[in-house]
Amino acid sequence: MGAVEERLAELGVELPAVAAPVAAYVPAVVTGNLLFTSGQLPFVAGSLPATGKVGDGDGLVPADDAKEHARLCALNALAAVKAELGSLERVTRVVKVVGFVASDPAFTGQPGVVNGASEFIGDVFGDAGRHARSAVGVAVLPLDAPVEVELVVEFA
């Protein structure tokens, strides 16, 4: 077991099976020494734990819950990375994280939500997990998911 797999075990995390695409795309694409994941939703055992817009108030997904969903998205993205590369040990750097947050019009806390993905990536990869990032508020996401995350990683 390599360092990344050991770190996942220390965190009590198991990589899930790669989520099946919900449209006409593949989970990850390699070009040169970069791997780009497709946007990953916070699936747990094939289901979304929550749906709807993120914000404060009745019927909205609380920001703290959405932060955990972003972490799940990042976990699912790592599953796609491993499936494409064969091992997470090949990752030399996480280059970029892009997070989309289905936001209530009054919600402006997208960076805090996407921190769920960024902090998880940092916990798993340490310094190699320091990355550039975008956190974008959107009107709606596929399947009414509250969060979607994609990764760009460099590998050897």
C-alpha positions in Angstrom: 0.0 0.0 0.0 1.4 3.4 -1.0 1.4 6.7 0.9 -1.9 8.0 -0.6 -3.7 4.7 0.1 -2.4 4.7 3.6 -3.6 8.2 4.2 -7.1 7.3 2.9 -7.1 4.4 5.4 -6.0 6.7 8.2 -8.9 9.0 7.3 -11.2 6.0 7.4 -12.1 6.5 3.7 -12.7 3.9 1.1 -12.9 4.9 -2.6 -16.3 4.1 -4.1 -16.9 2.6 -7.5 -16.8 5.2 -10.2 -20.2 6.7 -10.8 -21.7 5.9 -14.1 -22.0 8.9 -16.4 -25.5 10.4 -16.5 -25.0 11.6 -20.1 -22.6 11.3 -23.1 -19.2 11.6 -21.5 -16.5 9.6 -19.8 -15.5 10.0 -16.1 -11.9 11.1 -16.9 -9.7 12.0 -19.8 -5.9 12.0 -20.0 -3.8 14.3 -22.2 -0.1 14.4 -21.8 0.6 14.1 -18.1 -2.7 15.7 -17.0 -5.9 14.0 -16.1 -9.2 15.9 -16.2 -12.2 14.4 -14.4 -15.7 15.1 -15.5 -17.8 16.9 -12.9 -18.6 14.5 -10.0 -21.8 14.6 -8.0 -22.0 13.6 -4.3 -23.3 10.1 -5.0 -23.3 7.7 -2.1 -24.0 4.1 -3.1 -25.6 5.4 -6.3 -27.9 8.0 -4.7 -27.7 11.7 -3.9 -27.9 12.3 -0.2 -29.6 15.7 -0.8 -31.0 17.7 -3.7 -31.8 21.3 -4.2 -30.2 24.8 -3.8 -27.7 25.7 -1.1 -28.6 28.5 1.3 -30.2 29.5 4.5 -33.9 28.8 5.1 -36.6 26.2 4.8 -36.2 23.8 1.9 -32.6 24.7 1.2 -29.5 22.6 1.7 -27.5 24.2 4.6 -23.9 25.3 3.7 -22.4 22.9 6.2 -24.2 20.0 4.7 -23.2 21.2 1.2 -19.5 21.4 2.3 -19.7 17.7 3.2 -21.3 17.0 -0.2 -18.4 18.8 -1.9 -16.1 16.4 0.0 -18.1 13.4 -1.3 -17.7 14.9 -4.8 -13.9 15.0 -4.4 -13.9 11.4 -3.1 -15.9 10.4 -6.2 -13.4 12.3 -8.4 -10.5 10.5 -6.8 -12.2 7.2 -7.7 -12.3 8.3 -11.3 -8.6 9.3 -11.1 -7.7 5.9 -9.7 -9.8 4.0 -12.3 -8.0 5.9 -15.1 -4.5 5.8 -13.7 -4.6 2.4 -11.9 -3.2 4.0 -8.7 -3.5 7.3 -6.8 0.2 6.9 -6.1 0.9 8.2 -9.7 -0.6 11.6 -8.8 2.3 14.1 -8.4 0.1 17.2 -8.0 -3.5 18.3 -7.8 -3.4 21.2 -10.2 -7.0 22.6 -10.0 -10.3 22.0 -8.3 -13.5 23.5 -9.8 -16.6 23.5 -7.7 -20.1 24.4 -8.7 -22.7 25.2 -6.1 -26.4 25.2 -6.9 -27.2 28.4 -5.0 -30.2 30.2 -3.7 -30.0 33.7 -5.2 -29.1 35.2 -1.8 -26.3 32.7 -1.1 -22.7 33.9 -1.5 -20.8 31.3 0.5 -19.7 29.2 -2.4 -16.0 29.3 -1.4 -16.8 27.8 2.0 -18.8 25.0 0.5 -16.1 24.1 -2.0 -13.6 24.1 0.9 -15.1 20.6 1.6 -13.4 19.4 -1.5 -10.2 21.4 -1.1 -9.6 20.4 2.5 -10.2 16.8 1.7 -7.7 16.9 -1.2 -5.2 18.6 1.1 -5.8 15.9 3.8 -5.1 13.1 1.2 -2.2 14.6 -0.7 -0.5 17.0 1.6 1.6 19.6 -0.2 0.9 17.9 -3.5 -2.8 18.6 -2.9 -2.3 22.4 -2.9 -4.2 23.6 -5.9 -5.7 26.5 -7.9 -9.5 26.7 -7.6 -12.7 28.1 -8.8 -15.9 28.1 -6.7 -18.9 29.0 -8.8 -22.6 29.6 -8.0 -25.0 28.2 -10.5 -28.8 28.1 -10.9 -29.1 24.3 -11.1 -26.9 21.2 -11.4 -27.6 17.8 -13.0 -30.2 15.7 -11.1 -30.7 18.7 -8.8 -27.5 18.0 -7.0 -26.4 20.8 -4.6 -22.7 20.5 -5.5 -20.5 19.3 -8.4 -16.7 19.1 -8.4 -14.1 18.4 -11.0 -10.3 17.9 -10.7 -7.2 18.4 -12.8 -4.3 16.3 -11.7 -0.7 15.9 -12.9 0.7 12.4 -12.8 3.9 10.4 -13.6 
